[in-house]
Each structure stands twice: as structure tokens, then as C-alpha cells.
């Protein structure tokens, strides 16, 4: 009992804070990036650009899973413990991979990739319009003409912000009715519910499938992560890209896109439902499914 010591490390707080900061930096990419594309792209090209954007968001996790597979093959104390001192292998339940190495690599890459965002212009020339030197005088006036409504909204918004700069208690009365109106919008709430269901299913697969592959098929953590990345994410990339290309090619409107999404989702559900008939034998576990003798 003298050797027993309860864990008292608070290093997990640094990991939690790091993930919070990472989420704060990554979250604006989707809403602001989509608005950036919608404002300066042609209506018929916007779905294709959005498909490319979503494809890129899947390529990132795919490369991340490959990196995680590589890091899981390395011992957690790599650099401080020699290879000859490690007496267990990656398939051992006591093995802990170098999980921290992937975080450091991704943090450095995020920092480098974020630098070009400082040089993005606030406004772009609308796609399809000319930008010849002889039209310089018209070009100087064009942004005001093209974004007249947007600038009007921005002016009103700036006035409101200036008026309420030091009056945060005015924010709640303005925000609550707006939020209430969103909650009473059936299309918006239906889209939110669908998104929650889709992401919960995807996150559940990412969270629990590696352990299932380890226990059911005797795979190491590195192999399980690699298999999930190879079998799932490339197909998602093809789906996002082909969906955007299909909408651009046939000029699909919102109503038609909703119908296509319904039937494709129904087919996806039926295919997943068929997996219930794919049953594997349970791996014998001493003391649980079989006796110790």
C-alpha cells in the first residue's frame, strides 16, 4: 500500500486549454469561408467551390489519421527511452503511443498555414467581371456599386456597435429575439438536427471503431487508425467533390438538392442497417466469456 499513489498531475488542463484555443481558431473557417465564397463567386460556381472546401476539410482528418497511425507506432517516451529498454510491442494493451508528437506537428503546420490568411483582401472582384487596366476608373467605383446592400448593413451595424460600445446590457435584448426567431424557423432547426445526427454518427465511429478493430480483429492501435482513415475518408472526399460538381453541372436548386439529399441519405441508412446482419464471433475473454481454466 505504501507504493500506491493517486494521480495528481494537472497537465491535462494544458491539453484541454490547447484544444479550446485550437477550436477557437478553426471554427471561423467554415462560416466565414463559406460567406467569402458566396460573396465573390458566381451562383452557378458556388456549389462546386463549397464542395472543394468540404473536400479539403476531409483531406485534413485523413492526413491526420495517417500521422496518428505513425505516432502510435512510436513509444510515448521516445527520445528519453532507448529502443532496447522497451520490452512491450505496439499490440500490447499497456502500449502508449507518442500521442503528443502529432499535436506538436499539427500546431506548427497550423501556424504556418495561418500566415497567408493575413494577406487575403477584404474585398474581391466579383467572379466573371473584367479587371482590365483601362477600366481602372470603373473598378474604383465598382465595389461600392456591387456591395451597396452589404455596405449599408455594415454601416448600420457599425452605428449600432458605436452606440452600444459601453452598454453590454443592450446586447441581450437584441440577441434573444434574434435567437428565438431562429429557433422558430423549421427549416433551420431541421437542418441543425440533421447535422447533429450526422456528426454524432461520424464521431461515434471515429471514437469507438479503433477499439473495436483492436479487440475483434487483434489489430494494433496504429493499424486500426490507419484502416479507418483509408476506408472511410477518401470516399467522403469523393462524395463531397462529386456532389459539388454535380450541382454545378446541372444547376441544381435548393429544392432539388434537398430531394437528392433525402434519397441518398435513405440509401445510406439502408446500407448501414444491413450491417446488423454482419455478425462476428465474440473474442473469448478469460473470466468474462470463458472460465479461467
Rosetta blueprint (number, residue, H / E / L):
1 X L
2 X L
3 X L
4 X L
5 X L
6 X L
7 X L
8 X L
9 X L
10 X L
11 X H
12 X H
13 X H
14 X H
15 X H
16 X H
17 X H
18 X H
19 X H
20 X H
21 X H
22 X H
23 X H
24 X H
25 X H
26 X H
27 X H
28 X H
29 X H
30 X H
31 X H
32 X H
33 X H
34 X H
35 X H
36 X H
37 X H
38 X H
39 X H
40 X H
41 X L
42 X L
43 X H
44 X H
45 X H
46 X H
47 X H
48 X H
49 X H
50 X H
51 X H
52 X H
53 X H
54 X H
55 X H
56 X H
57 X H
58 X H
59 X H
60 X H
61 X H
62 X H
63 X H
64 X H
65 X H
66 X H
67 X H
68 X H
69 X H
70 X H
71 X H
72 X H
73 X L
74 X L
75 X E
76 X L
77 X L
78 X E
79 X L
80 X L
81 X E
82 X L
83 X H
84 X H
85 X H
86 X L
87 X L
88 X L
89 X L
90 X L
91 X L
92 X L
93 X L
94 X L
95 X L
96 X L
97 X E
98 X L
99 X H
100 X H
101 X H
102 X H
103 X H
104 X H
105 X H
106 X H
107 X H
108 X H
109 X H
110 X H
111 X H
112 X H
113 X H
114 X H
115 X H
116 X H
117 X H
118 X H
119 X H
120 X L
121 X L
122 X L
123 X L
124 X L
125 X L
126 X L
127 X L
128 X L
129 X L
130 X L
131 X L
132 X L
133 X H
134 X H
135 X H
136 X H
137 X H
138 X H
139 X H
140 X H
141 X H
142 X H
143 X H
144 X H
145 X H
146 X H
147 X L
148 X H
149 X H
150 X H
151 X H
152 X H
153 X H
154 X H
155 X H
156 X H
157 X H
158 X H
159 X H
160 X H
161 X H
162 X H
163 X H
164 X L
165 X L
166 X L
167 X L
168 X L
169 X H
170 X H
171 X H
172 X H
173 X H
174 X H
175 X H
176 X H
177 X H
178 X H
179 X H
180 X H
181 X H
182 X H
183 X H
184 X L
185 X L
186 X H
187 X H
188 X H
189 X H
190 X H
191 X H
192 X H
193 X H
194 X H
195 X H
196 X H
197 X H
198 X H
199 X H
200 X H
201 X H
202 X H
203 X H
204 X H
205 X H
206 X H
207 X H
208 X H
209 X H
210 X H
211 X H
212 X H
213 X H
214 X H
215 X H
216 X H
217 X H
218 X L
219 X L
220 X L
221 X H
222 X H
223 X H
224 X H
225 X H
226 X H
227 X H
228 X H
229 X H
230 X H
231 X H
232 X H
233 X H
234 X H
235 X H
236 X H
237 X H
238 X H
239 X H
240 X H
241 X H
242 X H
243 X H
244 X H
245 X H
246 X H
247 X H
248 X H
249 X H
250 X H
251 X L
252 X L
253 X L
254 X H
255 X H
256 X H
257 X H
258 X H
259 X H
260 X H
261 X H
262 X H
263 X H
264 X H
265 X H
266 X H
267 X H
268 X H
269 X H
270 X H
271 X H
272 X H
273 X H
274 X H
275 X H
276 X H
277 X H
278 X L
279 X L
280 X L
281 X L
282 X L
283 X L
284 X L
285 X L
286 X E
287 X L
288 X L
289 X L
290 X E
291 X L
292 X L
293 X L
